[in-house]
């Protein structure tokens, strides 16, 4: 077993024990709380309701349940791309937990990026503020990118391969598998294990979505089916590095989401309101 996978497995043992023992997880995403409008008197946000957190930023909590009766409270953050700046932060020599990244970047929202090896080097291409690292996936996976005009795009790398000679990208992060393309779920090979999950998506209206499932609840196939059956109107969805890497932080107005990663991360995707 590769060192990184073994490390993630060891890090997830406390989470698994906690679930089996029935204790309460400390990840806010598992038991979301809010101090803004849309919350009840106990501070728990209403489900299935978009909460306006800041101009161009909305948050929603939903209880998702798979056909196998796995269930989790999923946090969805939706951005109007005209109100935000998106960037990729990458520092393999000094990986940080999601909470540490949030303090460093002073961001509106941060979600974990793609896969990395035991030396914390990206397994796919990363472009952070115009600086490229790693090698692009070829024939599989997807890429979230920002070009020199500031346009945000999420695409299939098998349908539209990355061409460094013709593309001027300022930011990019790659991962796999692509879960949805052109409004339909894709076909991919993945094991049936349940894990913490994180997703970046673009809906049919061109809005950007961060989606996090902090519980050890869904397989990738179950997650893809849940995305298709949701009312989020998703056009393209890309799975990010889940398990111990899953993390999502939001600090927008009175709305705060704190789902910390279990392991330090060399790659994160950062959103700041303009």
Buried (B, 14 or more C-beta within 10 A) or exposed (E): EEEBEEBBEEBBEEBEEBBEEEEEBEBBBBEBBBEBBBBEEEEEBBEEEEBBBBEBBBBBBBEBEBEEEBEBBBBBBBBBBEBBBBBBBBBBEEBBBBBBBBEBBEBBBBBBBBBBBEEBBBBBBBBBEEEBBBEBBEEBBBBBBBBEEBEBBBBBBBEEEBEEEEEEBBBBBBBBBBBBBEEEBBEBEBEEEBBBBBBBBBBEEEBBBBBBBBBBBBBBBBBBBBBBEBEBEBBBBBBBBBBBBBBBBBBBBBBBBBBBBBBBBBBBBBBBBE
